[in-house]
Amino acid sequence: MSSVPERSEIAAEYKWDLDSVYASDEDWEAAFADVKQRIPELREFEGQVTEDGETLLAVLELEEEVMRELSKVVSYANLRSAEDTRNQEFQALSARAQSLSAEAQSAVSYVEPELQALSREEVRELVDDEPGLEAYDHYLDDVLRMKPHTRSTEVEELLADLSEITGAASDVYSMLTNADMEFPTVENPEGEAVEITQSNFTKLQKHPDRYFRRQVHEEFYDRWEEVRNTVGAALKNSVTKDVKMAQVRDYDTAREAALDGPNVPVAVYDTLLDTVHSHLHHLHHHAELKRDAHDLDELRTWDLYVSLTGEESPTVEYEQAAEYITGAVAPLGSEYAERMAEGLDSRWVDVYENRGKRSGAFSAGTYDTQPFIMMNYQDDVESMFTLAHELGHSMHSELANESQPWQYASYDIFTAEVASTVNETLLTHHLLETVDDPEFRMHVLDQYLERFRSTLYRQTMFADFELRIHEVIEDDGALTPDRLDSIYGQLKEEFYEPAVIDERIEREWMRIPHFYYNFYVYQYATGISAAVAIVERILDEGEPAATAYRDALRLGGREYPLEVLRTAGVDLTEPAPIESALAVYGDYLDEAASLL
């Protein structure tokens, strides 16, 4: 039987090194207590923030001291929680850390309202009086930019206190899907019992045996049907929270509020949707290639993930994947590649799936820690690309942390998804240029096409769904599971026109955790568009373009996201980068068609 191991069965070398943050849970408890003890200090400056430049600087420096340690406390607890969502001790650590974070945010909630009581001229006078404040110029500009959407000190403190509650829908969904839900075991064509999980579902949908794929598809989504009302209620409440919070902050829509945080115009979102919708013929071509490659009378939803080759992915063990990825990023400079290799050797990565482990993959860490990457590595080409993706995030953090002070090291997701996808794109170029095995090359080409399908098209479809379900609540409509099925099913039919859409795939919205992240997913699609443009520039121009890209990564949050990308030579206020990426997708589809 193919089963998922317990965490204790996985070798230490394949687990991340959390001892580098705190040597033990007892050390974490000490740090937790220290932060909690210092939170009252944060409240001592209330009503005094703008007395003079010296006081303002003292406030900001104190906030940094406390928040830097708090970020380590929260990160450690969340990483422990992700290791095994069934472990109640780890869940308790995470819950306590979230509560502590809310308490700290509440304690400093007066700072921005007091700053926003001043004019830009008055803030400039404070900076002139205290030269140390010049390091906070972008931060101060951003605070003043948000002035129309910041409430009184009392309301801001209340909102901070409520952060645990406003995140409840996401927490409930996460615990249901990662800890409580179990999926059926099915028999594969070789007669082996295979346990379906959130992490291996996509891999099983790529199996060459069509009957097996259909069985997995039906068993998986039938299990979701059993929790339909719970997941529907969770998503409805999450969307309602987004809408209400936007109203509290005097935004017309939840989308406007979400995009205003990183200062991204709503027009960027609309341009993405419009451009992708006008190029659905590429996606339809991809679907038709799959139908024709497998000589199918009709393409069904359990055929959408299968490779164009009709074969399962070649085995790519973790060590081989790491070697390929390190070689692929050579165009970004030797220092970049060497640091990535060092990170892989330093246990940045928690590699394999274990029971209870959070599904999917992510990169995390803080200003004062190494990066940490959670994987559920499956020894296939897709997992290799996912590893490259997360290493892009981690290297982004490394360069930003090295180059920026604490207040600017964090960057917005809008730019983060560019860094991750640059790595994927470079990996594709590298493998197609260096690997001779025709089967492996075809799988690499197929994987890159799948990345376009799943990142540029699928995430845009998700973004459209997210927009529509928020509009239902904003128009005082009822967001029931049936309504969610209907909206999702209509989009699925439009995007995958050559396929027969069954009622089970209409439930796919139930298994997407990103719908709880408040207009997050569109950034995957803008990210791949920018990444393709950046890689084309690097491969054409060499080191000057690579330097510009590294400079953009080093900016962290020192500039607004659109300006950061302009440093790398990309302007996402225009449709050109998206159109360029779609053209590349079309060219690779034509190449695949000729090979087939």
Secondary structure, DSSP 8 states (H G I E B T S, - for coil): -B----GGGS-GGGS--GGGT-SSHHHHHHHHHHHHHHHHHHHTTTTTTTS-HHHHHHHHHHHHHHHHHHHHHHHHHHHHHHH-TT-HHHHHHHHHHHHHHHHHHHHTTTHHHHHHTS-HHHHHHHHHH-GGGGGGHHHHHHHHHTGGG---HHHHHHHHHTHHHHTHHHHHHHHIIIII----EEE-TTS-EEE--TTTHHHHTT-S-HHHHHHHHHHHHHHHHTTHHHHHHHHHHHHHHHHHHHHHTT-SSHHHHHHHTTT--HHHHHHHHHHHHTTHHHHHHHHHHHHHHTT-SSEEGGGSSS-TTSS------HHHHHHHHHHHTGGG-HHHHHHHHHHHHTT-EEEE--TT--SS-EEE--TTS--EEEEEE-SSHHHHHHHHHHHHHHHHHHHHHHHS-HHHH---HHHHHHHHHHHHHHHHHHHHHH---HHHHHHHHHHHHHHIIIIIIHHHHHHHHHHHHHHHHHTT----HHHHHHHHHHHHHHHTTTEE--TTGGGGGGG-GGGGSSS-THHHHHHHHHHHHHHHHHHHH-HHHHHHHHHHHHTTTSS-HHHHHHHTT--TTSSHHHHHHHHHHHHHHHHHHHH-
